[in-house]
């Protein structure tokens, strides 16, 4: 064999090996057995589109990482996004679409979703009878009881945990004694969280001087501002979304009411800052997870940008962590059988970007943390627990 022939043979071998090489010389195998599907159900249009899109982005990054490492049990993970429009009727239609895919023989292993409590509760009436696992990245409503659904999990705290933590922060850390509590009329989220926070505040000895419901998507709060001024609180708590919180905050500040203001996790998005007409500075918000900048490294952020062509936002790590829990359950079960994957998830104890995930006897995340952020120089800065 001549030298030139040997050189060509060597180059051919190297070309064959290159697809299996990873940066740094490690080896990885491409998924070869076929495809498995994960649906991500969230609002991808309308007033909560940004929040839903951040969840999808996180799930896509997790799938990308899984597939680069050989997939799940040798199968490529395919993420399919579904828009529930933050509407419960649409959420049921989305769930029926998933049911149809299962009936057609598509290998569906799970649903990451839904984003909101109301849509999650509505869709679970369909998902509960399907051979798949549902993991919500953000829904916290107590009416979604894991004990009622053998295939349902969260990666976040529930409303009771958040209510206790927020009340404690208001009373113990801000010194509040007279609190005005407002909440939107979303029954499974705003009303539930608001009333639980009222109970938690009273249990800590604080006086709730005003309790008031507002409309979902409300953007003018003149009457509420007058009622708050008349009640003379020393702090305000709002249970609702980023579609109301910035406008409530702006109307308060414009009226000269600058007492401590704490909003719930539903307002933990950049839109709360962007839509507040420059009045968000100093306000607080509670959250289920640290910000991506604190929870992940530069490689994670770079890879996210490559997958999504945008920066991660607050709930990107929730979507990522939800799919990570599903994947770890599959790996531990060693198969895609939904009942066995669910059993494996219940016994998990893993570290994720949203924190350590394990489940208690009630099916809720054990010792689920609540984080408090404050707007400082138009950025969310974690102030509790102190990072």
Secondary structure as the mmCIF struct_conf table of DSSP 4:
data_model
#
loop_
_struct_conf.conf_type_id
_struct_conf.id
_struct_conf.beg_label_comp_id
_struct_conf.beg_label_asym_id
_struct_conf.beg_label_seq_id
_struct_conf.end_label_comp_id
_struct_conf.end_label_asym_id
_struct_conf.end_label_seq_id
HELX_RH_AL_P HELX_RH_AL_P1 UNK A 3 UNK A 18
TURN_TY1_P TURN_TY1_P1 UNK A 19 UNK A 20
STRN STRN1 UNK A 21 UNK A 21
HELX_RH_3T_P HELX_RH_3T_P1 UNK A 23 UNK A 25
STRN STRN2 UNK A 27 UNK A 27
HELX_LH_PP_P HELX_LH_PP_P1 UNK A 29 UNK A 31
BEND BEND1 UNK A 33 UNK A 33
STRN STRN3 UNK A 35 UNK A 42
BEND BEND2 UNK A 45 UNK A 45
HELX_RH_3T_P HELX_RH_3T_P2 UNK A 46 UNK A 48
HELX_RH_AL_P HELX_RH_AL_P2 UNK A 49 UNK A 68
TURN_TY1_P TURN_TY1_P2 UNK A 69 UNK A 70
STRN STRN4 UNK A 72 UNK A 72
TURN_TY1_P TURN_TY1_P3 UNK A 73 UNK A 74
STRN STRN5 UNK A 75 UNK A 75
STRN STRN6 UNK A 76 UNK A 83
TURN_TY1_P TURN_TY1_P4 UNK A 85 UNK A 86
HELX_RH_AL_P HELX_RH_AL_P3 UNK A 88 UNK A 103
TURN_TY1_P TURN_TY1_P5 UNK A 104 UNK A 105
STRN STRN7 UNK A 108 UNK A 113
BEND BEND3 UNK A 115 UNK A 116
HELX_RH_AL_P HELX_RH_AL_P4 UNK A 117 UNK A 127
TURN_TY1_P TURN_TY1_P6 UNK A 128 UNK A 129
BEND BEND4 UNK A 130 UNK A 132
STRN STRN8 UNK A 133 UNK A 136
BEND BEND5 UNK A 137 UNK A 138
TURN_TY1_P TURN_TY1_P7 UNK A 142 UNK A 143
BEND BEND6 UNK A 144 UNK A 144
HELX_RH_3T_P HELX_RH_3T_P3 UNK A 146 UNK A 148
TURN_TY1_P TURN_TY1_P8 UNK A 150 UNK A 151
STRN STRN9 UNK A 152 UNK A 154
BEND BEND7 UNK A 155 UNK A 156
HELX_RH_AL_P HELX_RH_AL_P5 UNK A 159 UNK A 168
HELX_RH_PI_P HELX_RH_PI_P1 UNK A 169 UNK A 173
BEND BEND8 UNK A 174 UNK A 174
BEND BEND9 UNK A 177 UNK A 177
STRN STRN10 UNK A 178 UNK A 184
BEND BEND10 UNK A 185 UNK A 185
HELX_RH_PI_P HELX_RH_PI_P2 UNK A 187 UNK A 191
HELX_RH_AL_P HELX_RH_AL_P6 UNK A 192 UNK A 203
TURN_TY1_P TURN_TY1_P9 UNK A 204 UNK A 205
STRN STRN11 UNK A 207 UNK A 214
TURN_TY1_P TURN_TY1_P10 UNK A 216 UNK A 217
HELX_RH_AL_P HELX_RH_AL_P7 UNK A 222 UNK A 231
TURN_TY1_P TURN_TY1_P11 UNK A 232 UNK A 232
BEND BEND11 UNK A 234 UNK A 234
STRN STRN12 UNK A 235 UNK A 239
BEND BEND12 UNK A 240 UNK A 240
TURN_TY1_P TURN_TY1_P12 UNK A 242 UNK A 244
HELX_RH_AL_P HELX_RH_AL_P8 UNK A 245 UNK A 254
TURN_TY1_P TURN_TY1_P13 UNK A 255 UNK A 256
BEND BEND13 UNK A 259 UNK A 259
STRN STRN13 UNK A 260 UNK A 263
HELX_RH_3T_P HELX_RH_3T_P4 UNK A 265 UNK A 267
BEND BEND14 UNK A 269 UNK A 269
HELX_RH_AL_P HELX_RH_AL_P9 UNK A 270 UNK A 274
TURN_TY1_P TURN_TY1_P14 UNK A 275 UNK A 278
TURN_TY1_P TURN_TY1_P15 UNK A 281 UNK A 282
STRN STRN14 UNK A 284 UNK A 287
BEND BEND15 UNK A 288 UNK A 289
HELX_RH_AL_P HELX_RH_AL_P10 UNK A 292 UNK A 295
BEND BEND16 UNK A 296 UNK A 296
HELX_RH_AL_P HELX_RH_AL_P11 UNK A 298 UNK A 308
BEND BEND17 UNK A 309 UNK A 310
TURN_TY1_P TURN_TY1_P16 UNK A 314 UNK A 315
HELX_RH_AL_P HELX_RH_AL_P12 UNK A 316 UNK A 333
TURN_TY1_P TURN_TY1_P17 UNK A 334 UNK A 334
BEND BEND18 UNK A 335 UNK A 335
HELX_RH_AL_P HELX_RH_AL_P13 UNK A 338 UNK A 346
TURN_TY1_P TURN_TY1_P18 UNK A 347 UNK A 347
STRN STRN15 UNK A 350 UNK A 352
TURN_TY1_P TURN_TY1_P19 UNK A 353 UNK A 354
STRN STRN16 UNK A 355 UNK A 357
STRN STRN17 UNK A 359 UNK A 359
TURN_TY1_P TURN_TY1_P20 UNK A 361 UNK A 362
BEND BEND19 UNK A 363 UNK A 364
STRN STRN18 UNK A 365 UNK A 365
TURN_TY1_P TURN_TY1_P21 UNK A 366 UNK A 367
STRN STRN19 UNK A 371 UNK A 376
TURN_TY1_P TURN_TY1_P22 UNK A 377 UNK A 378
STRN STRN20 UNK A 379 UNK A 384
BEND BEND20 UNK A 385 UNK A 385
#
